[in-house]
Amino acid sequence: MRGEVRGQSSFSLVQPAQRVPQGHPIRRIKDLADAQLKGLSPVFDAMYSGTGRPGIPPEMLLKACLLIALYSVRSERQFCERLEYDLLFRFFLDMSLDEPSFDASSFAKNKQRLLDADVARRFFEGVVGQAKGQGLMSAEHFTVDGTLIEAWAGVKSFKKKGGKDEGPPDDKGNPTVNFHGEKRGNATHESTTDPESRLARKGGNGAKLSYSASVLMENRTGLVADITVELATGEAEWVGALRMLDRQKEKGLVPTTLGADAGYDVQRFVDATRERGVTPHVAQTRDVRRASRVDGRTTRHGGYALSQRARKRVEEIFGWMKTVGGFRKTRYRGQARTGLWAYFVAAAYNLTRMARLMPA
């Protein structure tokens, strides 16, 4: 029998939570995120004044950032538009059906407040602490690797420092620029759009204005133990790796081994790692012009081969962050804001993994 179109009801008692399947992983991710945000409540109290008109709860803004990374939302404006009709988003943010969506400008207005209170780092470290509490992270074997994150600036904005204004462009949106015969470098040029970005390239790809992001991965479960964003210089990956090792030491954690690819097979990095009490399980370079800085005293042990197999999983993190998390290109200008978003994307990745690894 053919059914009839009954039209939409003007009144309903159904809540967003009833439309999200009970076995959906977003429910476990929500529980983990809510538990961590509850612990940050004293930090949120210090961020806001005790008087004035109430603003959007910071917990809602932080969970909105997680949804942007989890569901590959292109922009904050698109997220606010989708929030009007997506029941799963409303469930995750604890919003009722009749509650109006907030404006995209709320993200920009609260960005500096989040930076000043270092909320993104605190939230990420809290998620890592939850993973440790569930026995999902060890304190022995780790891997480090780096990648380039394209800056929110085009190569046409990369101009000579202190150069004279050439007058109004022929096209404000896409001006005609001729760089033929001009030698450009970070020492003499900088971007007028994002001065902190650096012209860099990796592998056989062309040079782009970028930042360098480094990840410290726990080998057993592949979770992100730490992440940092550095200026894209020639030593950014080594500097970022050592910075993350020092941060682990401040927490009372000294890894036993640190796996890495051949790009880290340099004397200064290997020596600095050993000075910190960590055995560098670095892949040996195949460059015939110089010998590897890691010899048989390290490579003869079975753990070295295990580290070399496990270190390849760090590429899964970069793959997820750049495709699903939308971190192939930064959404913001400046190292600080790019680092803030890196913490959110890394936290989203960890929460996704934890939802699958934790027992039912």
Helices and strands as residue ranges (DSSP letters): H 16-19, H 25-39, H 41-47, H 58-70, H 76-83, H 87-92, H 105-116, H 119-133, E 141-150, G 155-157, E 158-160, E 189-191, E 198-200, E 208-218, E 224-231, H 236-250, E 257-260, G 262-264, H 267-275, E 279-282, H 296-299, H 302-310, G 311-313, H 314-323, H 335-357
